[in-house]
Amino acid sequence: MSNKTKIDTESNFNNWFDSKYYHILYKDRDHDEARKFITKLLEHLNLKKNMTILDAACGKGRHSIEIEKLGYKVTGIDLSKNSIKHAKQFENLNLKFKIHDISIPLGIKFNAVFNLFTSFGYYNRENDLKTLLSIEENLKDDGVGVIDFFNIYNVKKNLIEQENIIRDNINFNISRKTKDKLVEKNISFEDNSIKYSYKETVNGLNLNDFKNYFKKTNLEINEIFGDYELNKFDLNYSPRLIIVFKKKSQSN
């Protein structure tokens, strides 16, 4: 391949999330924050030890690992082959990882299903409902679910439109914008004289959007939090939109 060749991979969503560059850019994600959040969340949910939990869109497994350490049986799923390959080194009797699309039911029912760190809302809005219905199918009756999404109002208000981040001597140029009910992040950089361009696009979902989705399921929203300390959700100031829900029993 000739020098300065540009690789435009916007058309293939999974190329970015499964590429080595995705893992380089985000290698410093806060494991301590993940541990504190998981500990607080599980204490709040009061789930019994040894219950089964599905970590849907687990990435490299940082949340799954912390959940298992607290005494639960965890299955982590993700479409990224490289993420699952990394996560598998931490497997044990109570912690398993597999490549799987979260919008397709596993055929196994769990006591709880977690979808964390804005791992919802990719692709189109029809797929959002498909994913939520898959979560429902993966839950036992009266099982508990959690979706951890960004607060779109806070994102718009505090959007960093342009940013440069250097990782492993690679200068990642990142631009962000909101348009057409989407949050779009463009990542461009050069490595070994080859230029790369990737795009992350997430549906700009607000609380009402989620409520409308839930109306089309057998899931019921129980609580809404606004950050990883589980403080009350504030539309204007909360950084996160954390939805705790329950699957209604068939007798309801």
PEMO-V229222 format. One record per residue. N is the residue number from 1. RES is the residue in three letters. SS is DSSP state (H for helix, E for strand, - for the rest). Layout:
n = <N & N>
res = <RES & RES>
ss = <SS & SS>
This chain:
n = <1 & 2 & 3 & 4 & 5 & 6 & 7 & 8 & 9 & 10 & 11 & 12 & 13 & 14 & 15 & 16 & 17 & 18 & 19 & 20 & 21 & 22 & 23 & 24 & 25 & 26 & 27 & 28 & 29 & 30 & 31 & 32 & 33 & 34 & 35 & 36 & 37 & 38 & 39 & 40 & 41 & 42 & 43 & 44 & 45 & 46 & 47 & 48 & 49 & 50 & 51 & 52 & 53 & 54 & 55 & 56 & 57 & 58 & 59 & 60 & 61 & 62 & 63 & 64 & 65 & 66 & 67 & 68 & 69 & 70 & 71 & 72 & 73 & 74 & 75 & 76 & 77 & 78 & 79 & 80 & 81 & 82 & 83 & 84 & 85 & 86 & 87 & 88 & 89 & 90 & 91 & 92 & 93 & 94 & 95 & 96 & 97 & 98 & 99 & 100 & 101 & 102 & 103 & 104 & 105 & 106 & 107 & 108 & 109 & 110 & 111 & 112 & 113 & 114 & 115 & 116 & 117 & 118 & 119 & 120 & 121 & 122 & 123 & 124 & 125 & 126 & 127 & 128 & 129 & 130 & 131 & 132 & 133 & 134 & 135 & 136 & 137 & 138 & 139 & 140 & 141 & 142 & 143 & 144 & 145 & 146 & 147 & 148 & 149 & 150 & 151 & 152 & 153 & 154 & 155 & 156 & 157 & 158 & 159 & 160 & 161 & 162 & 163 & 164 & 165 & 166 & 167 & 168 & 169 & 170 & 171 & 172 & 173 & 174 & 175 & 176 & 177 & 178 & 179 & 180 & 181 & 182 & 183 & 184 & 185 & 186 & 187 & 188 & 189 & 190 & 191 & 192 & 193 & 194 & 195 & 196 & 197 & 198 & 199 & 200 & 201 & 202 & 203 & 204 & 205 & 206 & 207 & 208 & 209 & 210 & 211 & 212 & 213 & 214 & 215 & 216 & 217 & 218 & 219 & 220 & 221 & 222 & 223 & 224 & 225 & 226 & 227 & 228 & 229 & 230 & 231 & 232 & 233 & 234 & 235 & 236 & 237 & 238 & 239 & 240 & 241 & 242 & 243 & 244 & 245 & 246 & 247 & 248 & 249 & 250 & 251 & 252>
res = <MET & SER & ASN & LYS & THR & LYS & ILE & ASP & THR & GLU & SER & ASN & PHE & ASN & ASN & TRP & PHE & ASP & SER & LYS & TYR & TYR & HIS & ILE & LEU & TYR & LYS & ASP & ARG & ASP & HIS & ASP & GLU & ALA & ARG & LYS & PHE & ILE & THR & LYS & LEU & LEU & GLU & HIS & LEU & ASN & LEU & LYS & LYS & ASN & MET & THR & ILE & LEU & ASP & ALA & ALA & CYS & GLY & LYS & GLY & ARG & HIS & SER & ILE & GLU & ILE & GLU & LYS & LEU & GLY & TYR & LYS & VAL & THR & GLY & ILE & ASP & LEU & SER & LYS & ASN & SER & ILE & LYS & HIS & ALA & LYS & GLN & PHE & GLU & ASN & LEU & ASN & LEU & LYS & PHE & LYS & ILE & HIS & ASP & ILE & SER & ILE & PRO & LEU & GLY & ILE & LYS & PHE & ASN & ALA & VAL & PHE & ASN & LEU & PHE & THR & SER & PHE & GLY & TYR & TYR & ASN & ARG & GLU & ASN & ASP & LEU & LYS & THR & LEU & LEU & SER & ILE & GLU & GLU & ASN & LEU & LYS & ASP & ASP & GLY & VAL & GLY & VAL & ILE & ASP & PHE & PHE & ASN & ILE & TYR & ASN & VAL & LYS & LYS & ASN & LEU & ILE & GLU & GLN & GLU & ASN & ILE & ILE & ARG & ASP & ASN & ILE & ASN & PHE & ASN & ILE & SER & ARG & LYS & THR & LYS & ASP & LYS & LEU & VAL & GLU & LYS & ASN & ILE & SER & PHE & GLU & ASP & ASN & SER & ILE & LYS & TYR & SER & TYR & LYS & GLU & THR & VAL & ASN & GLY & LEU & ASN & LEU & ASN & ASP & PHE & LYS & ASN & TYR & PHE & LYS & LYS & THR & ASN & LEU & GLU & ILE & ASN & GLU & ILE & PHE & GLY & ASP & TYR & GLU & LEU & ASN & LYS & PHE & ASP & LEU & ASN & TYR & SER & PRO & ARG & LEU & ILE & ILE & VAL & PHE & LYS & LYS & LYS & SER & GLN & SER & ASN>
ss = <- & - & - & - & - & E & E & E & - & - & - & - & H & H & H & H & H & - & - & H & H & H & H & H & H & - & - & - & - & - & H & H & H & H & H & H & H & H & H & H & H & H & H & H & H & - & - & - & - & - & - & E & E & E & E & E & - & - & - & - & - & H & H & H & H & H & H & H & H & - & - & - & E & E & E & E & E & E & - & - & H & H & H & H & H & H & H & H & H & H & - & E & - & - & E & E & E & E & E & - & - & - & - & - & - & - & - & - & - & E & E & E & E & E & E & - & - & - & - & - & - & - & - & - & H & H & H & H & H & H & H & H & H & H & H & H & H & H & E & E & E & E & E & E & E & E & E & E & E & E & - & H & H & H & H & H & H & - & - & - & - & E & E & E & E & E & E & - & - & E & E & E & E & E & E & E & E & E & E & - & - & E & E & E & E & E & E & E & E & E & E & - & - & E & E & E & E & E & E & E & E & E & E & - & - & - & H & H & H & H & H & H & H & H & - & - & - & - & E & E & E & E & E & E & E & - & - & - & - & - & - & E & - & - & - & - & - & - & - & E & E & E & E & E & E & E & E & - & - & - & - & ->
